[in-house]
């Protein structure tokens, strides 16, 4: 048997989906950070005043998600509240993702990732809607959109 036949594919090739999800999350964080900084916020530690940026970018605001904007169930999977949130999620993805991708395959791993995120988002939206989550008023949302 030749030595070439024994070469294992690199971890990046074997776990391409895992690394693509990692890249999408990091790019998403850079994108949202740009908008937060654009309105004078702190991209490292966003505050409550920056929450309108998250809502505009697709955060899971229960009243919006459950009343005509179901796309938020997916978009919020790729939003992160701050750099610590991003880092913890990416460490978890790198710890579990390669095993999941190798064991189940790329398509099933993607399905697991998306179904888990959408399910968690739906439970969160239902939980907060029953707890009386405050929907941002349309004037505040319009002001936020114009600022950005």
NUBADO-675882 format. One record per residue: x, y, z of N, C-alpha, C in turn; chain; residue number from 1. Coordinates in steps of 0.001 Angstrom, whole numbers. Layout:
% NUBADO-675882
{nu X; nv Y; nw Z; cau X; cav Y; caw Z; cu X; cv Y; cw Z; c A; k NUM}
...
% end
This chain:
% NUBADO-675882
{nu 850; nv -1177; nw 0; cau 0; cav 0; caw 0; cu 894; cv 1236; cw 0; c A; k 1}
{nu 554; nv 2182; nw -818; cau 1386; cav 3379; caw -910; cu 1127; cv 4327; cw 253; c A; k 2}
{nu 2103; nv 5167; nw 510; cau 1991; cav 6139; caw 1596; cu 892; cv 7153; cw 1306; c A; k 3}
{nu 653; nv 7430; nw 21; cau -375; cav 8399; caw -353; cu -1761; cv 7898; cw 54; c A; k 4}
{nu -2003; nv 6615; nw -31; cau -3306; cav 6047; caw 309; cu -3598; cv 6173; cw 1806; c A; k 5}
{nu -2553; nv 6300; nw 2627; cau -2739; cav 6379; caw 4072; cu -2954; cv 7806; cw 4585; c A; k 6}
{nu -2851; nv 8782; nw 3718; cau -3010; cav 10164; caw 4150; cu -4486; cv 10429; cw 4427; c A; k 7}
{nu -4755; nv 10917; nw 5616; cau -6121; cav 11250; caw 6012; cu -6458; cv 12660; cw 5519; c A; k 8}
{nu -7699; nv 12871; nw 5121; cau -8070; cav 14233; caw 4732; cu -7964; cv 15161; cw 5943; c A; k 9}
{nu -7676; nv 16396; nw 5697; cau -7526; cav 17353; caw 6796; cu -8844; cv 17501; cw 7546; c A; k 10}
{nu -8743; nv 17959; nw 8780; cau -9938; cav 18139; caw 9600; cu -10889; cv 19144; cw 8967; c A; k 11}
{nu -10346; nv 20133; nw 8262; cau -11200; cav 21132; caw 7620; cu -12002; cv 20491; cw 6496; c A; k 12}
{nu -11389; nv 19610; nw 5714; cau -12113; cav 18927; caw 4643; cu -13140; cv 17959; cw 5210; c A; k 13}
{nu -12759; nv 17223; nw 6235; cau -13673; cav 16242; caw 6837; cu -14850; cv 16923; cw 7503; c A; k 14}
{nu -14639; nv 18101; nw 8016; cau -15675; cav 18818; caw 8766; cu -15985; cv 20163; cw 8131; c A; k 15}
{nu -16130; nv 20174; nw 6818; cau -16337; cav 21421; caw 6084; cu -17589; cv 22159; cw 6548; c A; k 16}
{nu -18672; nv 21444; nw 6805; cau -19910; cav 22096; caw 7240; cu -19727; cv 22775; cw 8584; c A; k 17}
{nu -19064; nv 22108; nw 9490; cau -18810; cav 22677; caw 10815; cu -18037; cv 23988; cw 10689; c A; k 18}
{nu -17023; nv 24000; nw 9867; cau -16226; cav 25210; caw 9690; cu -16976; cv 26284; cw 8901; c A; k 19}
{nu -17871; nv 25870; nw 7996; cau -18702; cav 26844; caw 7291; cu -19673; cv 27513; cw 8269; c A; k 20}
{nu -20278; nv 26742; nw 9169; cau -21172; cav 27312; caw 10180; cu -20406; cv 28251; cw 11106; c A; k 21}
{nu -19194; nv 27875; nw 11448; cau -18337; cav 28726; caw 12261; cu -18108; cv 30061; cw 11541; c A; k 22}
{nu -17771; nv 29996; nw 10266; cau -17516; cav 31210; caw 9480; cu -18771; cv 32064; cw 9350; c A; k 23}
{nu -19920; nv 31454; nw 9101; cau -21177; cav 32206; caw 8967; cu -21494; cv 32934; cw 10268; c A; k 24}
{nu -21305; nv 32273; nw 11401; cau -21564; cav 32904; caw 12693; cu -20613; cv 34071; cw 12955; c A; k 25}
{nu -19351; nv 33897; nw 12625; cau -18374; cav 34972; caw 12835; cu -18655; cv 36144; cw 11902; c A; k 26}
{nu -18954; nv 35855; nw 10646; cau -19295; cav 36924; caw 9694; cu -20563; cv 37640; cw 10152; c A; k 27}
{nu -21542; nv 36884; nw 10631; cau -22765; cav 37495; caw 11160; cu -22476; cv 38416; cw 12329; c A; k 28}
{nu -21565; nv 38001; nw 13207; cau -21210; cav 38833; caw 14354; cu -20515; cv 40115; cw 13907; c A; k 29}
{nu -19631; nv 39999; nw 12939; cau -18949; cav 41185; caw 12405; cu -19977; cv 42132; cw 11779; c A; k 30}
{nu -20916; nv 41575; nw 11045; cau -21964; cav 42371; caw 10391; cu -22821; cv 43106; cw 11427; c A; k 31}
{nu -23288; nv 42386; nw 12442; cau -24124; cav 43039; caw 13456; cu -23315; cv 44045; cw 14268; c A; k 32}
{nu -22045; nv 43760; nw 14514; cau -21193; cav 44671; caw 15268; cu -21004; cv 45981; cw 14526; c A; k 33}
{nu -20904; nv 45902; nw 13210; cau -20787; cav 47101; caw 12390; cu -21988; cv 48016; cw 12608; c A; k 34}
{nu -23186; nv 47432; nw 12595; cau -24394; cav 48243; caw 12774; cu -24515; cv 48797; cw 14182; c A; k 35}
{nu -24130; nv 48014; nw 15158; cau -24177; cav 48509; caw 16537; cu -23215; cv 49680; cw 16697; c A; k 36}
{nu -22017; nv 49527; nw 16152; cau -21032; cav 50606; caw 16244; cu -21488; cv 51827; cw 15435; c A; k 37}
{nu -22201; nv 51583; nw 14349; cau -22690; cav 52661; caw 13495; cu -23645; cv 53593; cw 14235; c A; k 38}
{nu -24378; nv 53087; nw 15229; cau -25300; cav 53941; caw 15979; cu -24683; cv 54400; cw 17297; c A; k 39}
{nu -23377; nv 54205; nw 17431; cau -22678; cav 54686; caw 18617; cu -22652; cv 53698; cw 19764; c A; k 40}
{nu -23005; nv 52463; nw 19498; cau -23001; cav 51449; caw 20547; cu -21637; cv 50811; cw 20705; c A; k 41}
{nu -21540; nv 49935; nw 21683; cau -20301; cav 49203; caw 21953; cu -20440; cv 47799; cw 21376; c A; k 42}
{nu -19705; nv 47489; nw 20343; cau -19858; cav 46206; caw 19671; cu -19391; cv 45038; cw 20532; c A; k 43}
{nu -18496; nv 45283; nw 21487; cau -18051; cav 44188; caw 22354; cu -19100; cv 43806; cw 23390; c A; k 44}
{nu -19739; nv 44795; nw 23968; cau -20755; cav 44566; caw 24993; cu -21978; cv 45424; cw 24699; c A; k 45}
{nu -22822; nv 44985; nw 23754; cau -24005; cav 45776; caw 23415; cu -24907; cv 45962; cw 24631; c A; k 46}
{nu -25598; nv 47089; nw 24661; cau -26505; cav 47396; caw 25769; cu -27945; cv 47248; cw 25310; c A; k 47}
{nu -28865; nv 47481; nw 26234; cau -30279; cav 47410; caw 25884; cu -30652; cv 48410; cw 24803; c A; k 48}
{nu -29967; nv 49537; nw 24769; cau -30281; cav 50532; caw 23741; cu -29904; cv 50039; cw 22354; c A; k 49}
{nu -29014; nv 49050; nw 22273; cau -28629; cav 48473; caw 20987; cu -29572; cv 47359; cw 20554; c A; k 50}
{nu -30568; nv 47041; nw 21379; cau -31435; cav 45902; caw 21084; cu -32246; cv 46110; cw 19812; c A; k 51}
{nu -32512; nv 47364; nw 19425; cau -33242; cav 47596; caw 18179; cu -32455; cv 47103; cw 16976; c A; k 52}
{nu -31139; nv 47173; nw 17043; cau -30312; cav 46640; caw 15958; cu -30546; cv 45143; cw 15834; c A; k 53}
{nu -30573; nv 44448; nw 16967; cau -30815; cav 43006; caw 16944; cu -32195; cv 42702; cw 16377; c A; k 54}
{nu -33176; nv 43498; nw 16736; cau -34532; cav 43274; caw 16223; cu -34570; cv 43502; cw 14717; c A; k 55}
{nu -33919; nv 44547; nw 14256; cau -33877; cav 44826; caw 12816; cu -33158; cv 43696; cw 12068; c A; k 56}
{nu -32106; nv 43146; nw 12668; cau -31337; cav 42081; caw 12013; cu -31986; cv 40706; cw 12134; c A; k 57}
{nu -33070; nv 40614; nw 12919; cau -33799; cav 39346; caw 12960; cu -33835; cv 38645; cw 14293; c A; k 58}
{nu -33644; nv 39390; nw 15382; cau -33713; cav 38765; caw 16707; cu -35105; cv 38185; cw 16940; c A; k 59}
{nu -35181; nv 37233; nw 17828; cau -36421; cav 36521; caw 18118; cu -37258; cv 37300; cw 19131; c A; k 60}
{nu -37861; nv 38378; nw 18691; cau -38799; cav 39143; caw 19515; cu -40136; cv 38435; cw 19393; c A; k 61}
{nu -40630; nv 37877; nw 20491; cau -41794; cav 36987; caw 20470; cu -42980; cv 37578; cw 19723; c A; k 62}
{nu -43320; nv 38812; nw 20018; cau -44501; cav 39411; caw 19387; cu -44336; cv 39570; cw 17884; c A; k 63}
{nu -43139; nv 39763; nw 17422; cau -42896; cav 39868; caw 15984; cu -42832; cv 38487; cw 15337; c A; k 64}
{nu -42138; nv 37577; nw 15981; cau -41966; cav 36227; caw 15443; cu -43299; cv 35508; cw 15289; c A; k 65}
{nu -44154; nv 35644; nw 16278; cau -45412; cav 34897; caw 16292; cu -46562; cv 35607; cw 15581; c A; k 66}
{nu -46310; nv 36811; nw 15088; cau -47383; cav 37545; caw 14406; cu -46956; cv 37985; cw 13016; c A; k 67}
{nu -46383; nv 37087; nw 12253; cau -46130; cav 37383; caw 10854; cu -44683; cv 37457; cw 10417; c A; k 68}
{nu -43724; nv 37245; nw 11313; cau -42321; cav 37275; caw 10912; cu -41601; cv 35989; cw 11358; c A; k 69}
{nu -42070; nv 34834; nw 10868; cau -41479; cav 33568; caw 11304; cu -40031; cv 33368; cw 10856; c A; k 70}
{nu -39548; nv 34156; nw 9900; cau -38161; cav 34063; caw 9452; cu -37196; cv 34334; cw 10602; c A; k 71}
{nu -37684; nv 34999; nw 11657; cau -36851; cav 35283; caw 12832; cu -36436; cv 34005; cw 13554; c A; k 72}
{nu -37204; nv 32930; nw 13371; cau -36856; cav 31658; caw 13992; cu -35521; cv 31136; cw 13460; c A; k 73}
{nu -35193; nv 31507; nw 12234; cau -33925; cav 31082; caw 11626; cu -32845; cv 32150; cw 11795; c A; k 74}
{nu -33195; nv 33398; nw 11515; cau -32173; cav 34462; caw 11513; cu -31507; cv 34629; cw 12870; c A; k 75}
{nu -32269; nv 34456; nw 13942; cau -31672; cav 34689; caw 15257; cu -30670; cv 33614; cw 15659; c A; k 76}
{nu -30668; nv 32491; nw 14953; cau -29683; cav 31441; caw 15233; cu -28267; cv 31977; cw 15011; c A; k 77}
{nu -28142; nv 32942; nw 14120; cau -26833; cav 33462; caw 13743; cu -26508; cv 34809; cw 14378; c A; k 78}
{nu -27353; nv 35277; nw 15306; cau -27088; cav 36518; caw 16043; cu -26533; cv 36173; cw 17419; c A; k 79}
{nu -25626; nv 36993; nw 17906; cau -25020; cav 36765; caw 19222; cu -25002; cv 38068; cw 20006; c A; k 80}
{nu -25392; nv 37988; nw 21268; cau -25553; cav 39178; caw 22106; cu -24250; cv 39929; cw 22325; c A; k 81}
{nu -23157; nv 39212; nw 22462; cau -21857; cav 39851; caw 22663; cu -20767; cv 38860; cw 22275; c A; k 82}
{nu -19534; nv 39282; nw 22419; cau -18420; cav 38433; caw 21978; cu -18303; cv 37157; cw 22811; c A; k 83}
{nu -18641; nv 37234; nw 24101; cau -18604; cav 36034; caw 24945; cu -19629; cv 35011; cw 24464; c A; k 84}
{nu -20815; nv 35477; nw 24107; cau -21863; cav 34594; caw 23583; cu -21373; cv 33899; cw 22310; c A; k 85}
{nu -20770; nv 34658; nw 21419; cau -20223; cav 34089; caw 20187; cu -19148; cv 33054; cw 20502; c A; k 86}
{nu -18212; nv 33406; nw 21377; cau -17109; cav 32493; caw 21690; cu -17599; cv 31192; cw 22319; c A; k 87}
{nu -18512; nv 31288; nw 23281; cau -19032; cav 30067; caw 23908; cu -19755; cv 29183; cw 22888; c A; k 88}
{nu -20557; nv 29796; nw 22023; cau -21258; cav 29011; caw 21008; cu -20292; cv 28372; cw 20012; c A; k 89}
{nu -19242; nv 29097; nw 19626; cau -18290; cav 28543; caw 18666; cu -17433; cv 27443; cw 19297; c A; k 90}
{nu -17105; nv 27582; nw 20577; cau -16381; cav 26509; caw 21271; cu -17258; cv 25256; cw 21313; c A; k 91}
{nu -18552; nv 25429; nw 21614; cau -19473; cav 24292; caw 21634; cu -19586; cv 23668; cw 20244; c A; k 92}
{nu -19677; nv 24501; nw 19215; cau -19752; cav 23989; caw 17845; cu -18500; cv 23201; cw 17486; c A; k 93}
{nu -17337; nv 23717; nw 17860; cau -16090; cav 23006; caw 17556; cu -15914; cv 21746; cw 18402; c A; k 94}
{nu -16514; nv 21732; nw 19589; cau -16410; cav 20548; caw 20447; cu -17334; cv 19429; cw 19975; c A; k 95}
{nu -18524; nv 19790; nw 19529; cau -19536; cav 18787; caw 19178; cu -19692; cv 18622; cw 17670; c A; k 96}
{nu -19509; nv 19698; nw 16926; cau -19751; cav 19694; caw 15491; cu -18976; cv 18666; cw 14689; c A; k 97}
{nu -17649; nv 18565; nw 14857; cau -16909; cav 17593; caw 14059; cu -17384; cv 16143; cw 14282; c A; k 98}
{nu -17641; nv 15790; nw 15517; cau -18148; cav 14438; caw 15797; cu -19506; cv 14238; cw 15129; c A; k 99}
{nu -20381; nv 15228; nw 15278; cau -21732; cav 15131; caw 14705; cu -21661; cv 15017; cw 13188; c A; k 100}
{nu -20817; nv 15811; nw 12575; cau -20690; cav 15781; caw 11119; cu -20119; cv 14456; cw 10629; c A; k 101}
{nu -19108; nv 13936; nw 11320; cau -18512; cav 12666; caw 10917; cu -19466; cv 11493; cw 11162; c A; k 102}
{nu -20207; nv 11559; nw 12252; cau -21099; cav 10461; caw 12615; cu -22370; cv 10438; cw 11767; c A; k 103}
{nu -22983; nv 11597; nw 11547; cau -24268; cav 11652; caw 10854; cu -24164; cv 12084; cw 9398; c A; k 104}
{nu -23079; nv 12731; nw 9025; cau -22952; cav 13260; caw 7669; cu -23346; cv 14733; cw 7624; c A; k 105}
{nu -22976; nv 15376; nw 6531; cau -23169; cav 16818; caw 6415; cu -24645; cv 17233; cw 6424; c A; k 106}
{nu -25474; nv 16571; nw 5629; cau -26877; cav 16975; caw 5543; cu -27618; cv 16768; cw 6859; c A; k 107}
{nu -27389; nv 15637; nw 7508; cau -28058; cav 15394; caw 8786; cu -27538; cv 16348; cw 9863; c A; k 108}
{nu -26247; nv 16657; nw 9812; cau -25699; cav 17592; caw 10785; cu -26310; cv 18978; cw 10591; c A; k 109}
{nu -26459; nv 19398; nw 9338; cau -27101; cav 20684; caw 9061; cu -28549; cv 20675; cw 9549; c A; k 110}
{nu -29244; nv 19571; nw 9303; cau -30627; cav 19442; caw 9775; cu -30685; cv 19511; cw 11301; c A; k 111}
{nu -29770; nv 18826; nw 11976; cau -29724; cav 18862; caw 13442; cu -29479; cv 20285; cw 13927; c A; k 112}
{nu -28543; nv 20976; nw 13298; cau -28201; cav 22356; caw 13675; cu -29410; cv 23275; cw 13515; c A; k 113}
{nu -30050; nv 23204; nw 12346; cau -31170; cav 24096; caw 12072; cu -32420; cv 23739; cw 12877; c A; k 114}
{nu -32741; nv 22458; nw 12966; cau -33927; cav 22046; caw 13734; cu -33744; cv 22386; cw 15211; c A; k 115}
{nu -32552; nv 22192; nw 15732; cau -32286; cav 22556; caw 17132; cu -32460; cv 24058; cw 17346; c A; k 116}
{nu -31885; nv 24850; nw 16459; cau -31984; cav 26298; caw 16582; cu -33410; cv 26795; cw 16419; c A; k 117}
{nu -34122; nv 26287; nw 15416; cau -35503; cav 26708; caw 15185; cu -36397; cv 26274; cw 16344; c A; k 118}
{nu -36206; nv 25057; nw 16826; cau -37009; cav 24561; caw 17958; cu -36777; cv 25408; cw 19204; c A; k 119}
{nu -35522; nv 25704; nw 19496; cau -35207; cav 26534; caw 20662; cu -35802; cv 27931; cw 20492; c A; k 120}
{nu -35744; nv 28466; nw 19288; cau -36302; cav 29790; caw 19020; cu -37816; cv 29799; cw 19207; c A; k 121}
{nu -38474; nv 28754; nw 18732; cau -39925; cav 28672; caw 18865; cu -40339; cv 28550; cw 20331; c A; k 122}
{nu -39650; nv 27694; nw 21084; cau -39950; cav 27566; caw 22510; cu -39730; cv 28896; cw 23216; c A; k 123}
{nu -38646; nv 29585; nw 22889; cau -38361; cav 30887; caw 23484; cu -39459; cv 31894; cw 23156; c A; k 124}
{nu -39872; nv 31948; nw 21895; cau -40917; cav 32892; caw 21488; cu -42224; cv 32587; cw 22219; c A; k 125}
{nu -42578; nv 31315; nw 22302; cau -43808; cav 30944; caw 23009; cu -43707; cv 31270; cw 24494; c A; k 126}
{nu -42560; nv 31016; nw 25079; cau -42352; cav 31304; caw 26504; cu -42511; cv 32798; cw 26778; c A; k 127}
{nu -41821; nv 33617; nw 25994; cau -41861; cav 35051; caw 26242; cu -43200; cv 35670; cw 25848; c A; k 128}
{nu -43897; nv 35082; nw 24895; cau -45220; cav 35623; caw 24555; cu -46195; cv 35372; cw 25695; c A; k 129}
{nu -46053; nv 34240; nw 26362; cau -46938; cav 33957; caw 27501; cu -46528; cv 34766; cw 28722; c A; k 130}
{nu -45269; nv 35223; nw 28748; cau -44792; cav 36039; caw 29871; cu -45057; cv 37525; cw 29632; c A; k 131}
{nu -45638; nv 37872; nw 28492; cau -45985; cav 39270; caw 28220; cu -44835; cv 40101; cw 27707; c A; k 132}
{nu -44037; nv 39551; nw 26805; cau -42925; cav 40288; caw 26213; cu -43419; cv 41573; cw 25569; c A; k 133}
{nu -42645; nv 42627; nw 25718; cau -43022; cav 43923; caw 25166; cu -42603; cv 44013; cw 23704; c A; k 134}
{nu -43551; nv 44307; nw 22854; cau -43246; cav 44529; caw 21441; cu -42798; cv 45975; cw 21274; c A; k 135}
{nu -41711; nv 46200; nw 20553; cau -41272; cav 47580; caw 20342; cu -42336; cv 48343; cw 19555; c A; k 136}
{nu -42538; nv 49590; nw 19922; cau -43533; cav 50373; caw 19198; cu -42999; cv 50744; cw 17824; c A; k 137}
{nu -43915; nv 50971; nw 16895; cau -43525; cav 51198; caw 15505; cu -42701; cv 52471; cw 15338; c A; k 138}
{nu -42943; nv 53494; nw 16160; cau -42178; cav 54735; caw 16063; cu -40716; cv 54501; cw 16440; c A; k 139}
{nu -40485; nv 53743; nw 17514; cau -39112; cav 53438; caw 17922; cu -38398; cv 52607; cw 16873; c A; k 140}
{nu -39108; nv 51651; nw 16270; cau -38503; cav 50813; caw 15230; cu -38157; cv 51663; cw 14013; c A; k 141}
{nu -39027; nv 52586; nw 13634; cau -38755; cav 53458; caw 12490; cu -37545; cv 54342; cw 12768; c A; k 142}
{nu -37456; nv 54885; nw 13974; cau -36290; cav 55704; caw 14354; cu -35011; cv 54880; cw 14265; c A; k 143}
{nu -35061; nv 53651; nw 14743; cau -33888; cav 52778; caw 14717; cu -33478; cv 52471; cw 13291; c A; k 144}
{nu -34439; nv 52197; nw 12418; cau -34134; cav 51896; caw 11012; cu -33496; cv 53095; cw 10323; c A; k 145}
{nu -34003; nv 54295; nw 10622; cau -33458; cav 55499; caw 10009; cu -32041; cv 55782; cw 10501; c A; k 146}
{nu -31778; nv 55485; nw 11767; cau -30443; cav 55693; caw 12332; cu -29432; cv 54790; cw 11659; c A; k 147}
{nu -29851; nv 53562; nw 11406; cau -28947; cav 52581; caw 10816; cu -28861; cv 52830; cw 9336; c A; k 148}
% end
